[in-house]
Amino acid sequence: MLPGFTNLFPDLDLYFKLITRLAVISSSHPVGTAKMGDPRDPTTVVDPLLRVKGIQGLRVVDASVMPIIPSGNINIPTIMVAEKASDIIKESMSCASHKFPNHNDETDFAYVYNSYEYYT
């Protein structure tokens, strides 16, 4: 087996059992710390629109909103949460283009919204 090692630890089976118990770490990614669910459920932190309950204007968009730990890697589910969150946020925001009728008259719209201001 392991020469010299058995002198230090006569019962190697017991030694390895103890080491295994002490050295075990989770290979799971941490999720679920800000559980998403029914707003009336006291165990949830965010509602289905990812808004933090009781705090206006704050959303959580990461793996912590997953109420159930996925069995595999959380990379793709986290990307899906972010994509859905972007859709939710876009739907909740008003846009300057929605305030005006959709004419083919570019001058009215260009007066209100300068698309180049975001590039300079």
Protein Blocks (a to p, Z undefined) as FASTA:
>chain_A
ZZhklmmmmblmlmmmmmmmmmpccfbdcehklccddfklmkbmbdfkopaehiahiacd
dfklpmbdcfbdfklmmmmmmmmmmmmmmmmpccfklmpccdfbfklmmmmpcfklmmZZ
